[in-house]
Amino acid sequence: MGSKVGSERIKREDGYLYYIGKDGYVWAAPMKHNKKGKKKKVGSERVSKESGCMYYLGKDGYVYKARLKNA
């Protein structure tokens, strides 16, 4: 559905939710059942964001972007 944006591969850990922050870096936040986890920045590649697009971390570990319909 989306097109690959980043070239850096992120290794996923169980118990974390991954998202692209306002600063353009990938962040990992602990899920509710992960009691001892801390929020942390993952990876070193910065993604430049454009308006009207959604950015997400795919199952293969790369950052993708998808165009929003009504944006």
C-alpha positions in Angstrom: 0.0 0.0 0.0 2.8 2.4 0.9 6.2 3.2 -0.6 9.4 2.6 1.3 11.0 5.8 2.6 13.9 4.8 4.8 16.9 2.6 4.1 17.6 1.7 7.7 16.1 -1.6 9.0 14.7 -1.5 12.6 14.8 -4.7 14.7 11.5 -5.1 16.6 11.3 -6.2 20.2 8.2 -7.8 21.8 6.2 -5.5 24.1 6.9 -2.2 22.3 4.8 0.0 20.0 6.8 1.7 17.2 5.9 5.0 15.7 7.6 7.9 13.8 7.7 11.0 16.1 7.4 14.7 15.2 11.2 14.9 15.0 11.3 12.3 12.2 13.0 9.5 14.2 11.5 6.1 15.0 10.5 5.7 18.7 9.6 2.6 20.7 7.1 3.0 23.5 6.3 0.2 26.0 2.8 -1.4 25.8 0.7 -1.6 28.9 1.7 -5.1 29.7 5.4 -4.2 29.4 5.9 -2.9 33.0 9.7 -2.4 33.0 10.1 -0.9 29.5 11.1 2.7 28.9 10.4 5.0 25.9 13.4 5.1 23.6 14.6 6.4 20.3 15.4 3.6 17.9 17.6 3.9 14.8 19.6 6.9 13.6 17.9 7.8 10.3 15.7 10.8 10.2 12.6 10.8 7.9 11.5 14.1 6.5 7.7 14.2 6.7 5.2 15.8 4.3 1.7 16.8 5.1 -1.1 14.5 3.8 0.9 11.4 4.4 0.9 8.7 7.1 4.2 7.2 8.2 4.6 3.7 9.8 7.1 1.0 10.5 6.4 -2.1 8.3 6.7 -5.7 9.4 10.0 -6.0 7.6 11.5 -3.2 9.7 11.5 -0.3 7.1 9.7 3.0 7.3 6.8 3.4 4.8 4.6 6.3 3.8 1.0 6.2 2.6 -1.0 9.0 1.1 -4.2 9.9 3.0 -7.4 10.2 1.0 -9.0 13.3 2.5 -5.9 15.2 3.6 
